[in-house]
Amino acid sequence: MADAGLDRRDIQSVTGRKTLAMGQKYTAHASQNAASRRAQMAREQTKNITGKC
């Protein structure tokens, strides 16, 4: 759900987590994956523009 861009509070309500902290624990991994994808896309764009890695 986090990968799809849903808000943490929405995910918390769907999954039944009682606290925001528990919801964050389970969405942290998805946030890291999204950040990794953004960094890799930026790297590829730079590589295409400059011709360097």
HUMO-V648478 format. One record per pair of residues at least 12 apart in sequence whose C-alpha atoms are under 8 Angstrom apart, sorted by sequence separation. I is the first residue (numbers start at 0). GAP is how many residues later the second one is. D is the distance in whole Angstrom. If there is no record, write none. Layout:
BEGIN
I/GAP/D
I/GAP/D
END
This chain:
BEGIN
7/12/8
10/12/7
8/14/8
7/15/6
7/16/7
7/19/7
1/25/6
2/27/6
1/28/6
2/28/7
1/29/7
2/31/7
END
